[in-house]
């Protein structure tokens, strides 16, 4: 019997008003990142996660300090609209926690991106449709 590969997992997280969100956790349960938006249905959530996994190479990440002076990161997908105000990018993911130092925060970004890549590869390896990742 082949050993099961353990790696990062995408989890569905209940949110307020019967909405859903997502979180990316490392194999040891450590939080790697969380989604910023909430979704009204599993289908809507799955579509957003699918886009995130497929477009992960295009993510732009930025760091900054929170009000508590901890380092945090946010990840943005490119804006795909020409409508007015569309250039005001809204993050799709953020750090699940604050970091004491900027280099730790940068390592958190790298862990998040590596986790997304692993999840995408596992979906393909297991024959699961990336269009329905959760």
Secondary structure by P-SEA (a helix, b strand, c coil): cccccccbbbbbbbbcccccbbbbbccccccccccccccccaaaaaaaaaaaaaacccbbbbbbbccccbbbbbbbcccccccccccccccccccccccccaaaaaaaaaaaaaaaaaaaaaaaaacccccccc
